Amino acid sequence: MASSLYIHIPFCLTKCDYCDFLSVPFDEAVAKRYLKALKREIRLRGGRTLKTVYIGGGTPTMLSPEAFEDIFKTIRDYFELSPGAEITVEANPGTLDRKKTGALVGLGVNRLSIGVQSFSDAELRMLGRCHTAREALRALKSPAVPNISLDLIYGIPGQTMKSWRQTLKRAIEAGPMHVSAYELTAEADTPFYEALIEGRLDSPPEALVVEMFEYAIEAFGENGLHHYEISNFAHHGFECRHNLNYWRRGEYLGLGAGAHSFEDSRRSKNTGYVFKYIEMLSKGALPVEESVGVSAEDEIKEITFLGLRMTRGINIKKMGFLAKAAGELIEDGLMLLEDEHLRLTRRGLLLSNAVAVSLFEKLELG
């Protein structure tokens, strides 16, 4: 039974140009109806003991402290929280203040994931973010939260190594326990993708993006943030336990519009339409629109793909066939086998998707 809970809050002040996550403009009346439906789903799906809770979005911190109090009361009424459970809330610097942060900590939140993305105002405008670098720095200085994680993006059109180094310098000086650094990717049906296709924006050269990635690994490592997953860095003991459960293919329960779950070898997904989600729960029906069993072949694919995201790699004690299939990739310097773990090399991390596809081909999992 799942011991990790994800809750999706789909509301944002504005939708960033590069974002393809499920989000809608904040409307107070709709938000009230959504939260009423969410509490119904919590009641219907409760009965588990949770080691991690992650409230993501969207921008969860669009909600008021009173709304969060309502959500956490319902969670505690219908779930058991393990002692020391990791409880994360995603936040946007433009929607976070000292009062709201204090209220979240008072409700048991012990980890904030703050979407900083850049400490350059020009790059933030390019991304369509609704906060400034100054607001981001202020949000990171909250003394009340024991574990702050921040998100950064590299590979932004117009971004230079100089500006990336400055962003990393400010990020490190802020003293977060955890950092996620993601390469900006062009997702279909986003304004950013359309601007690239139409030639209104140019992607940075691939060599520059690689240099940014490698510089981040070195800079974070020199400051005590070890590289534990392709895009994630943490001080020891502050790795994101909720996400580690995903990458280790642990079970989890997802509530809210568009949320995914994985239990009993089945992957399911809630409807991604906010009003349909509200309507279904108003009738007492679970809002699941898709549920499929995971085949033995898909299980191997998932173990491989997810396991290779972690720099520790995959324990091959029970999967020796992986090491055999990876022979040529090891010879090519893309993978490494040591301490009974198969993992990607630094070069392999840069080509992780291609390496995984090659491994699937050798396993005849096409």
BELBELVEN-V433475 format. One record per helix or strand of 3 or more residues. SS is the DSSP state (A for helix, B for strand). FROM is the first residue (numbers start at 1). LEN is the number of residues. If there is no record, write none. Layout:
[[SS FROM LEN] [SS FROM LEN]]
This chain:
[[B 4 6] [A 28 18] [B 49 9] [A 60 3] [A 65 14] [B 80 12] [A 93 3] [A 98 9] [B 111 7] [A 121 7] [A 133 8] [B 148 7] [A 161 14] [B 178 6] [A 191 7] [A 206 17] [B 226 4] [B 232 3] [A 241 7] [B 252 4] [B 260 4] [B 266 5] [A 274 9] [B 288 6] [A 296 14] [A 320 6] [A 327 5] [B 335 4] [B 341 4] [A 346 5] [A 352 11]]
